Amino acid sequence: MYTFALESDRKMKNTNIKCIKGDFESKLALALAPTIKAGFPSPADDYLHDSLDFNRDMIKNPEATFYGRVSGDSMIDAGICDGDIAVIDRSLQPMDGNVIVAFVNGEFTIKYLDLKHKEEGYIELKPANPNYSPIRIDIEDNFRVWGVVVWTIKQWRH
């Protein structure tokens, strides 16, 4: 986990995320189609062969996993949009290029973690929207990687 201090007058342009603890005790098995082709359609399969349980199949570390509702548009080119739900695993070691949730200056933000300049004494949080600039994090800044985003869930029909 990275920890630095953030200058109190720094303003961030970011996508905020509101974190929520999940209920992983209950089970909900949903029917899962074996393959859905994104190219030419294939003959319909009348039988669903498997089931999907979010808790079993998507959550590897329940005690360290949280959901976060995304607010903002700084990650739209990564397919993470306003209103999406991020599944965040706090037990994972963040790696260069991961989408992370960071706690910076009293707020949560979701960005790409860029460690390329670590040897030079700073790292960056990079948005996925050209309208936003990277956030430079220096050693004296107050910063914490709160968790690694492992899944996103989006609503297609509003």
C-alpha angles and dihedrals in degrees: 000000000000120000125186136146124257122219107248095230096051113118118209126207101204152131110264124213129202110213122219129183112236130226105237098169096083124071127219115180112196124190112260124205110223097230134357112194119217092198125051114352119257126213111288117262110218093199128069107214105194144017133236121218112184092209094050100037106032106029114069098165108032095178090056100036125102136170123231129194110221119228118187141024108261092110101043095117088059089055092253108129140177109287096021119131118234120205106216125196112199094187095067122096107239115239133195110283096020119134103241140180109232130189107222127167094346095311137094118236133178117220145136113277111233114191097168093110097043092111088054091056103260143072131202137225106214126203123215095227124079090220090072131065126224117264111236114215116199126192092258092053123100106242138145132184100227097187148322120263108234101170140008126208121202136186113229100182116057 
